[in-house]
Amino acid sequence: MKCNIDSRGKSVRLLAGIVTVLIGILALVFLDFEPVGAIVGFSCFAGGGFMIFEGWAGWCAVRALGFKTRV
């Protein structure tokens, strides 16, 4: 994987990933692991984890597909 984002993009993705993981944890806690809450919580947790990986690695999946992003 070749680095395809700059330092600004890395920091935005890392911060967004951390916030999304926290939202996923809060959804799991406050929705008491009910089916809808579990789906939302685990989805946010997985997506946030992937965003953290993108920020850490300096690689963006959307840019790798050929789309241009602002950040």
Backbone as a ProteinNet text record, in pm:
[ID]
protein_1_A
[PRIMARY]
MKCNIDSRGKSVRLLAGIVTVLIGILALVFLDFEPVGAIVGFSCFAGGGFMIFEGWAGWCAVRALGFKTRV
[TERTIARY]
83.6	0	88.7	70.4	148.3	74.1	147.7	88	23.6	-105.4	-174.1	-247.2	-218.2	-275.3	-165.5	-185.6	-86	-112.2	-34.5	-45.9	-181.4	-239.1	-371.7	-477.3	-471.6	-564.7	-548.3	-423.3	-398.4	-462.3	-443.1	-496.6	-649.4	-709.5	-856.5	-911.9	-851.7	-900.2	-878.4	-766.5	-739.7	-839.7	-864.1	-959.5	-1101.1	-1140.5	-1274.4	-1288.6	-1184.1	-1188.5	-1205.1	-1133.1	-1144.2	-1285.3	-1340	-1475.8	-1577.3	-1561.8	-1655.2	-1648.6	-1528.7	-1515.2	-1584.3	-1566.3	-1632.1	-1784	-1835	-1979.5	-2027.7	-1950.8	-1986.7	-1990.8	-1893.3	-1891.9	-2011.5	-2039.6	-2155.1	-2286.4	-2296.6	-2418.2	-2436.1	-2328	-2337.9	-2377.3	-2321	-2348.3	-2491.6	-2531.5	-2661.7	-2778.9	-2755.4	-2864.5	-2869	-2792	-2796.9	-2783.6	-2703.3	-2675.8	-2802.6	-2904.7	-3023.1	-2984	-3061.6	-3018.9	-2981.8	-3065.8	-3035.3	-2914.3	-2908	-2795.6	-2665.3	-2672.1	-2551.4	-2502.4	-2593.9	-2554.4	-2490.8	-2556.3	-2503	-2369	-2362.1	-2240.1	-2122.8	-2142.8	-2033.3	-1994.7	-2092.2	-2061.7	-1977.3	-2014.8	-1936.1	-1796.3	-1789.3	-1660.7	-1570.2	-1624.2	-1545.1	-1504.9	-1599.4	-1567.6	-1466.8	-1481.8	-1387.3	-1249	-1245.6	-1116.2	-1046.6	-1123.4	-1064.5	-1015.2	-1089.6	-1044.9	-916.7	-905.5	-782.7	-666.4	-690.4	-586.4	-544.5	-643.6	-611.4	-526.7	-562.9	-485.2	-346	-332.2	-200.7	-112.7	-171	-94.5	-74	-154.2	-143.1	-202	-296.9	-357.2	-507.8	-570.1	-714.7	-774.1	-871.2	-933.5	-1008.4	-1075.1	-1151	-1056.5	-944.6	-847	-782.5	-763.9	-705.5	-798	-928.4	-1023.5	-1028.2	-957.5	-949.6	-1033.6	-1104.5	-1185.5	-1099	-1128.1	-1057.6	-1134.5	-1064.7	-1126.4	-1068	-1142.3	-1094.2	-979.2	-982.6	-879.3	-791.7
-116.8	0	123.9	200.7	322.4	438.7	524.9	640.3	731.6	759.7	842.9	962.2	992.2	1111	1184.4	1314	1394.4	1394.4	1471.8	1472.3	1524.6	1619.5	1670.3	1561.3	1485.5	1374.9	1266	1239.1	1138.7	1179.5	1305.9	1350.6	1352.6	1391.3	1393	1252.5	1157.3	1019.9	957	987.5	934.2	987.9	1117.2	1177.7	1126.9	1119.2	1068.3	922.7	844.9	705.5	691.5	772.4	768.1	806.1	911.7	955.2	846.6	783.1	679.8	556.6	518.7	406.7	440.3	562.3	603.1	602.1	645.4	640.8	495.5	406.3	265.1	207.2	243.6	195.7	250.5	379.1	439	375.6	344.4	279.9	143	69	-62.5	-51.3	46	61	109.5	214.1	274.5	201.4	122.9	47.9	-95.5	-125.3	-253.7	-376.2	-368.5	-482.2	-541.1	-458.9	-505.1	-522.8	-595.8	-626.6	-503.7	-402.4	-283.5	-210.6	-197.9	-131.8	-205.5	-338.8	-417.6	-399.3	-396.6	-377.6	-240.3	-137.4	-1.1	10	-43.5	-33.4	-104	-227.8	-302.6	-245.7	-193.7	-130.7	-5	77.3	197.3	159.5	57.3	13	-36.6	-116.1	-168.2	-56.9	30.4	140.4	236.7	267	354.5	292.5	162.1	93.1	100.5	88.1	98.3	240.5	342.1	480.6	506.9	449.5	463.8	399.9	283.4	219	307.3	366.3	454.1	573.2	633.7	746.8	707.2	590.6	543.7	506.7	441.1	394.1	501.7	607.7	711	666.3	577.2	520.9	536.8	579.9	599.1	505.4	424	327.3	397.7	508	580.7	637.5	694.1	745.8	633.3	518.1	404.2	355.1	379.6	343	445.5	557.2	656.5	781	790.5	907.7	1014.5	1139.4	1250.9	1296.2	1315.8	1364.7	1500.3	1579.3	1714.4	1708.9	1610.9	1604.4	1485.6
0	0	0	-100.7	-116	-50.3	19.1	85.9	-19.2	-3.1	-101.3	-38.4	90.3	153.6	229.5	247.8	317.9	468.3	541.1	687.1	733.8	661	696.9	683.2	575.7	554.8	659.3	696.3	800.4	932.2	970.1	1098.6	1098.2	986.3	977.1	988.1	918.8	923.6	1060.7	1122.9	1255.5	1357.5	1355.2	1447.8	1422	1296	1262.5	1305.2	1291.7	1334.4	1484.1	1560	1706.1	1749.5	1689.9	1724	1687.8	1573.2	1530.2	1620.6	1662.4	1756.6	1888.7	1936.3	2060.3	2046.3	1933	1908	1908.5	1849.5	1850.1	1990	2072.9	2211.3	2287.3	2269.2	2336.7	2291	2163.1	2112.6	2176.5	2191	2254.3	2401.1	2470.2	2612.7	2636.5	2566	2593.8	2530	2427.2	2364.9	2414.9	2518.2	2590	2500.3	2399.1	2310.3	2247.7	2231	2158.3	2011.9	1932.4	1795.1	1711.9	1712.2	1631.4	1688.9	1820.7	1884.7	1861.3	1860.7	1836.3	1693	1598.5	1458.6	1439.4	1493	1481.9	1553.4	1674.2	1753.4	1688.7	1647.2	1585.8	1449.8	1375.8	1246.9	1265.9	1362	1391.5	1440.4	1523.6	1576.3	1463.6	1371.6	1260.1	1162.9	1129.2	1038.5	1097.7	1225.9	1293.4	1301.7	1325.7	1327.4	1192.7	1085.3	951.3	924	970.7	953.3	1031.7	1151.1	1229.4	1154	1095	1014.4	897	828.5	715.5	759.5	872	921.6	962.7	1023.5	1068.2	948.5	849	733.7	626.9	629.8	526.8	394.1	400.7	280.5	288.2	180	176.5	71.7	113.9	23.1	-89.8	-59.1	-161.9	-266.9	-223.9	-319.4	-400.1	-337.4	-408.3	-520.2	-506.3	-610.7	-724.2	-709.6	-816	-794.9	-684.7	-656.4	-590.9	-619	-557	-432.6	-322.3	-200.1	-167.4	-92.7	-57.1	42.8	133.1	237.3	212.2
[MASK]
+++++++++++++++++++++++++++++++++++++++++++++++++++++++++++++++++++++++

